Amino acid sequence: MVVAGGVLPFHLERSPVRGRIVRLGALADAILSRHDVPESVARLNGQALALVAAMASALKFQGSLSLQVKGDGPVSMLLADATNNGGIRGLARLDDDADTSALPDDAAGLLGNGYLAFTIDQGPDTERHQGVVEIKGQTLSEMAEHYFTTSEQHACHIRLFCTRGPNGWEAGALVLERIAADGGADTQQNDAEDAWETACAFADTLRENELFNEKLSAQDLTHRLFGTLDVQDSAPRALAYSCHCSRSRLVNVLTRFSDDDLDHMAEDGVITMKCEFCNHDFRFSRDNLSATDPA
C-alpha cells in the first residue's frame, strides 16, 4: 500500500524554518488495525508512526530513522521506524501485567519513566548514530521535542495527531525545525527568533479536523497556516508500509539453532514465528526445515 504525497516538505522563505506535513492516509488504519490493543495504545502507536515519517523524510542519505521508547508503564515498548524513501512500520507492546481495563489516556501515563532513543542507520558499512534521553513530557510530541533540544541541540516544534474516525484510524503530523540563520547583528538574530516564535504560534492553530479533511490538500494547509510567511512547498513524497520480515530471513535464523532447540520449538511438527510489527505468523515444518525455505 502506497500513499502518494504522504509527506509535504516546505520552508518559509524569509524565516529560519523548514517543516513537513504528514498524512498517513489509509496506511494508518492498515497498520494500526493489525493489532488488537486498546484505543489509547493504538493512538500512541499512530503518533509514533507519523513522527518517524516526518523526521526520516529529512534524511539526506539512504538509510533509516527509528524511535524506541522503553518505560515502566503499561506500554513497555514503543517502536517505530521509517526509511528515507518513506517505508514505515511500528508497534506498541503492552506489558504482560498491564490492566487493559483501566489504561491512562496520555503518553506519559502509558509509558511511565524510562528512556527515549532515536537511531539513524546509514547501512551496514556505517556506524549507527544513537541519542538517548530520559522520558520527559506529557505527550509524545513534548517527549520528542525534549529529545531534539537536549540531545541534538536542535529546536523543533512537533504536533502529532491520531484518531479513529468513521473510516478507521487516521494519523498525521506537523513538524517545524529551526534552521541556522545568517549570523551577524543582534537585530538579525532577534528577527530570526521572532520569526521562529511566529511560525510555532501559527502551527498551533492547526486542528485535527483540518489535517484529516480530505477536501483540503496538504498544500492548502501549508498556505492556510503559513501563507503570510511566504511558505514554499517542495515536492511531496510517498509513504508505504514496509516490514522487514520474510520467510527466507526467518529460515536463516532458525537454521542457526541446534536440532534439540528446533525440536523444542516445534508444536505438532510445526515451528511458528510471529512478526510483531505486521502480526503475521510464519509456519515451518520441522521435518523439512533446512538451510533453504521448506515452502
Salt bridges, closest charged atoms under 4 A:
GLU13 OE1 - HIS11 NE2 3.16
GLU39 OE1 - ARG43 NH2 3.90
GLU39 OE2 - ARG164 NH1 3.56
ASP81 OD2 - ARG89 NE 2.91
ASP105 OD1 - ARG43 NH1 3.04
GLU145 OE2 - HIS157 ND1 3.82
GLU152 OE2 - HIS129 NE2 3.34
GLU177 OE2 - ARG18 NE 3.39
GLU177 OE2 - ARG20 NH1 2.42
GLU177 OE1 - HIS154 NE2 2.60
GLU193 OE1 - ARG178 NH1 2.46
ASP204 OD1 - HIS157 NE2 2.76
GLU210 OE2 - ARG224 NH1 2.92
ASP230 OD2 - ARG14 NH1 3.34
ASP233 OD2 - HIS223 NE2 3.20
ASP259 OD1 - ARG286 NH2 3.41
ASP263 OD1 - ARG286 NE 2.93
GLU276 OE2 - ARG93 NH2 2.95
ASP281 OD1 - LYS274 NZ 2.86
ASP281 OD2 - ARG283 NH2 3.54
ASP293 OD2 - ARG247 NE 3.05
